[in-house]
Amino acid sequence: MSNKVLIVDDEESIATLLKYNVEQAGFETEVAYDGRVALEKATNESYQLILLDIMLPGIEGYEVCKQLRQRKIDTPILMITAKDDEFDKVLGLELGADDYITKPFSPKEVVARIKAILRRSNQHVVEADTSSVTIADLTLYPEQYEATINDKQLFFTRKEFELLYYFAKHKGKVLSRDHLLSAVWNFDFVGDTRIVDVHVSHLREKIEPNTKKPSYIKTVRGLGYKLEEPHE
């Protein structure tokens, strides 16, 4: 596996600072200063992780992230933003980013985030049990990271699939956000519970006939979520 991190930031001073500290942590690095170059590199080369600034010339970071996920490239992405705005963070996560960090940041924090993401990426929830699961019209195939509903293929990011599979293996059980962070994102996840809500919302868009009245993933007010058989 590649030990290379792609650093994408149009501010040369920040890119240089990140490059130095990431290399000191034992990774190889490459740098891209605009979105188009980053998209080309990430599509055609192998990286262990991508550090992706949002505000970029050419193509902004959100679009780079979106296009990479549409191309089925699941390299972990840590988004960097100067905007301390919840909408921006949630949008990045919805598009398939694994985590975000807000400027100004310390280089040590960035390295810690990188290592945490890679630990989570290397501890796949579905590895312990690779049996397929069927719940009503929904079937999950963990060995292929694939799913179907009414025989129609569904497409998920890796973390979306792992969350849905975890729900399916614990059908009918109420799972708190903290529990899901521990089980699916690993206990040392450094973000917050909103990432669970974002991923649940994304799953509902893909599997629910009516997202306003979910039939599979139910919200249990004050407790968390549970997946159950749809009722007629």
C-alpha positions, 0 to 999 in steps of 0.5 A, spaced: 500 500 500 502 507 498 505 510 504 504 517 500 499 523 502 497 528 497 497 535 500 492 540 496 492 547 498 493 553 494 497 557 500 504 555 499 506 556 506 501 552 509 502 546 504 510 547 505 508 546 513 504 540 512 509 537 507 514 538 513 510 535 518 507 529 515 513 527 512 516 528 519 511 523 521 513 518 516 509 519 510 511 520 503 508 527 500 506 530 494 503 537 493 498 540 488 496 547 489 489 547 485 483 543 484 484 540 477 491 538 478 489 534 485 483 531 481 488 528 476 493 526 481 488 522 486 484 519 480 491 516 476 495 515 482 495 511 489 495 515 496 494 513 503 490 519 504 488 526 501 489 533 505 484 537 501 483 544 502 476 547 500 478 554 497 482 552 491 483 555 484 480 551 478 476 546 482 474 547 489 475 542 494 468 540 495 467 538 487 474 534 488 471 530 493 465 529 490 468 527 483 473 522 486 467 519 490 463 518 484 469 515 480 469 510 486 475 512 489 475 511 496 482 514 498 480 517 505 480 525 505 481 530 511 478 536 508 481 543 511 477 549 511 478 556 513 470 557 515 468 555 522 461 554 519 457 547 520 454 547 513 461 547 510 463 541 515 456 537 514 457 538 506 464 536 506 462 529 510 455 528 505 460 529 499 464 523 502 470 526 506 472 522 512 473 528 517 475 535 517 479 540 520 478 548 521 484 553 520 488 555 524 490 548 526 496 546 529 501 541 525 501 536 530 493 536 530 493 534 523 498 529 524 493 526 529 487 526 525 491 523 519 493 517 524 486 516 527 483 516 520 488 511 517 487 507 523 479 507 522 480 505 515 484 499 517 479 496 521 473 495 517 467 493 521 465 488 516 471 484 516 469 480 522 463 477 519 462 477 511 455 474 511 450 477 507 444 480 510 437 481 508 432 485 511 425 486 507 427 488 500 434 490 502 440 485 501 447 487 503 454 483 501 459 485 505 465 482 501 463 486 495 461 492 499 455 492 495 447 492 496 441 492 493 434 494 494 428 491 490 434 488 486 436 495 484 444 496 486 445 501 491 452 505 491 455 507 498 461 510 500 465 505 504 463 508 511 456 509 509 456 501 507 459 499 514 454 504 518 448 500 514 451 493 515 452 495 523 445 497 523 443 491 519 447 486 524 444 489 530 437 490 527 431 492 532 437 494 537 437 502 539 444 504 538 446 511 540 450 516 536 456 515 541 456 507 540 456 508 533 462 512 533 465 507 537 463 501 533 464 504 526 468 510 526 473 507 532 473 509 539 478 515 538 474 518 533 476 526 534 470 529 530 463 529 534 456 526 533 454 530 527 457 525 523 453 520 525 447 524 523 450 526 516 451 519 514 444 516 517 441 522 512 445 520 506 443 512 508 436 514 508 436 518 501 439 511 498 434 506 501 428 510 504 422 510 499 420 517 503 425 520 507 420 524 511 417 518 514 423 512 514 421 505 514 428 502 515 432 507 519 428 510 525 430 515 530 429 514 537 428 521 540 433 522 545 437 515 544 439 514 537 437 510 531 435 503 530 434 499 523 428 495 523 423 491 518 419 496 514 411 495 516 406 495 511 
